[in-house]
Amino acid sequence: MKNGKKPIGPNTYLVHNIYKQQYNHGFINPSVFRGSTVLFPDAETMATEKQRYTYGTHGTPTTDALCNAIDLLEGAAKTVLVPSGLAAATVALLSTLRTGDHLLIVDSVYYPTRRFADRMLKNMGVDVEYYAPETNRDIEKLFRHNTKVIFTESPASNTFEVQDIPAISAAARKISAIVIMDNTWATPLYFRPLEHGVDISIHAATKYPSGHSDVLLGTISATKKYAKLIDDAHRFLGMSVNGDDAYLILRGLRTMRVRLEHQQKTALALARWLEGQQQIDHVLYPALKSNSSYKLWKRDFNGAAAIFSIVLKTGGRHEAHTFLNNLKLFGLGYSWGGFESLAVHANLADRTISRVNYRGPVLRLQIGLEDFDDLKTDLSNALAAIS
Ligand SMILES: *Cc1c(COP(=O)(O)O)cnc(C)c1O
């Protein structure tokens, strides 16, 4: 991150650089604009649409402030906002694919993205194929004459294998295929996909950028080459978000780094402690030295999100439910990136290529902002209940 020629620290960057104070008479935050109609001063301006804002679906100063912030964080030429993280995946795919194209998706993808590909893209005549998360440079072997898009998500949903994104991007470049990456886990603070050869980076801003479990929003950011493609798709599909939601994400971004750092620290300490517990077979978290993805993660990422999974030594659904039901601080709920800790029994049944026979159930833990000792006690009690 640079300020003119001199690099500035990421905290300074988040406070001062993520958007300009151009909208608001000196107030340091942008206003929340709500609106559909925008008036034109005269018929000539209306006929030529020669003014910055023309209609609510085409953006407001508030949504622009967020787009600019994400552009800066991602190093993107263009960012568009959509109503959810899932919409970021579907709009990115719809903007790039046509009937007859071949799409490669990582088998460990966020399940709703997979469902969209299987239930809608296939009906539209897209040839959908899944690849194992450890494929990396061998992705080339899966290329066909009509391979158009590679959709990656790294690390994997629920099992957190890290992929070699530079190798996948380099391979894709040779056949002019487009690489789309769901970068929700790392956020642009811990991984910048466009710097590693990715063409389009998407996020569920619902997670860490929001940080408070009170808003749904997705972002799609592209290099210059694909800026028009995503901008057009966004407009043609009628995707827009309101000023209130955009404002909440802007507000969340200010503190994202301190939240991430704090949550990561607690998560790593808990993951290390969990590794040594007798009921646990292993912990799926690339920030642990014992993890098979550790080297790749260390090479490419600047940090780890505070979400990982534990694999129990034995048992099935009954043990998983006993563990969950004995948690008092960890809530049972979907999503992550917020201030509160959450747990869920991971369902890996949708995978077709990368089925792993884990010894016991896989439980995903999102670590929030609570105190370490309290979370440890909670997990300790839940583990005791299954032994
Ligand atoms: C949560 C999530 C999404 C979807 O985000 P929503 O805003 O909940 O629709 C997409 N991708 C990943 C990796 C996610 O974790």
The ligand as a Gaussian input file, in Angstrom:
#p B3LYP/6-31G(d) Opt

LIG

0 1
 C      -20.549000     -16.627000       3.536000
 C      -19.834000     -16.867000       2.285000
 C      -20.397000     -16.507000       1.071000
 C      -21.784000     -15.949000       0.967000
 O      -21.961000     -14.743000       1.616000
 P      -23.450000     -14.253000       1.988000
 O      -23.312000     -12.787000       2.138000
 O      -23.788000     -14.953000       3.270000
 O      -24.336000     -14.646000       0.856000
 C      -19.666000     -16.726000      -0.074000
 N      -18.444000     -17.282000      -0.027000
 C      -17.865000     -17.643000       1.140000
 C      -16.509000     -18.253000       1.116000
 C      -18.542000     -17.456000       2.320000
 O      -17.997000     -17.849000       3.476000

